[in-house]
Amino acid sequence: MANKTQVGIAAVVVLAVGLGIGILLGHYVTAPATAGGEAPSTGESTAPKSYQDAVKEPDSGIAQRVINGIDPEKIRDNLQ
């Protein structure tokens, strides 16, 4: 019985610490607020450059080259 109690207490402590860390990260990772309490609206994204590069619009030329490079005969041969 004591073992189940200890496991329960440990689980609650781990959850509380995880929640605390999550709250701290959420507080310090968000964009800084201005004096009025609102995030600055400069029109620029506050996301890191690596994220902006990852979500930018793809080059349509690459997609077209891939589609043009597909040979229907090779697909038919592989399906047989």
C-alpha positions as CSV (number, residue, x, y, z in Angstrom):
1,M,0.0,0.0,0.0
2,A,2.8,2.4,0.8
3,N,4.4,1.7,-2.6
4,K,1.3,2.9,-4.4
5,T,1.1,6.0,-2.3
6,Q,4.7,6.8,-3.0
7,V,4.2,6.3,-6.8
8,G,1.1,8.6,-6.6
9,I,3.0,11.3,-4.8
10,A,5.9,11.1,-7.2
11,A,3.5,11.3,-10.1
12,V,1.9,14.5,-8.7
13,V,5.3,16.0,-8.0
14,V,6.5,15.3,-11.6
15,L,3.3,16.7,-13.0
16,A,3.6,19.9,-10.9
17,V,7.2,20.4,-11.8
18,G,6.4,19.8,-15.5
19,L,3.5,22.3,-15.4
20,G,5.8,24.9,-13.7
21,I,8.4,24.5,-16.3
22,G,5.8,24.8,-19.0
23,I,4.5,28.0,-17.5
24,L,7.9,29.5,-17.2
25,L,8.9,28.6,-20.8
26,G,5.6,30.0,-22.1
27,H,6.1,33.2,-20.2
28,Y,9.7,33.8,-21.3
29,V,9.6,32.5,-24.8
30,T,6.7,34.7,-26.0
31,A,7.3,38.0,-27.7
32,P,8.0,40.9,-25.4
33,A,5.1,43.1,-24.5
34,T,5.0,46.9,-24.9
35,A,4.2,49.3,-22.1
36,G,0.5,49.0,-23.0
37,G,0.6,45.2,-22.5
38,E,0.3,44.3,-26.2
39,A,2.9,42.8,-28.5
40,P,4.6,45.3,-30.8
41,S,3.0,45.4,-34.2
42,T,5.9,46.3,-36.5
43,G,4.5,44.2,-39.3
44,E,7.5,41.8,-39.1
45,S,7.3,38.3,-37.8
46,T,9.0,37.6,-34.4
47,A,9.5,34.0,-35.4
48,P,13.1,32.8,-35.9
49,K,14.5,32.9,-39.4
50,S,14.9,29.2,-39.6
51,Y,11.1,28.8,-39.0
52,Q,10.3,31.5,-41.5
53,D,12.5,29.7,-44.1
54,A,10.7,26.4,-43.3
55,V,7.2,27.8,-43.9
56,K,7.8,30.0,-46.9
57,E,6.1,29.3,-50.2
58,P,7.7,26.5,-52.1
59,D,9.4,27.1,-55.5
60,S,6.7,26.1,-58.1
61,G,9.4,25.3,-60.6
62,I,10.6,22.4,-58.5
63,A,7.2,20.8,-58.3
64,Q,6.7,21.2,-62.0
65,R,10.0,19.5,-62.7
66,V,9.1,16.6,-60.5
67,I,5.7,16.2,-62.2
68,N,7.3,16.4,-65.6
69,G,9.9,13.8,-64.6
70,I,7.3,11.2,-63.9
71,D,7.1,8.5,-66.6
72,P,3.8,6.7,-66.8
73,E,5.4,3.8,-68.5
74,K,7.8,3.2,-65.6
75,I,4.8,3.2,-63.2
76,R,2.9,0.7,-65.3
77,D,6.0,-1.6,-65.5
78,N,6.5,-1.4,-61.7
79,L,2.8,-2.3,-61.1
80,Q,2.9,-5.4,-63.2
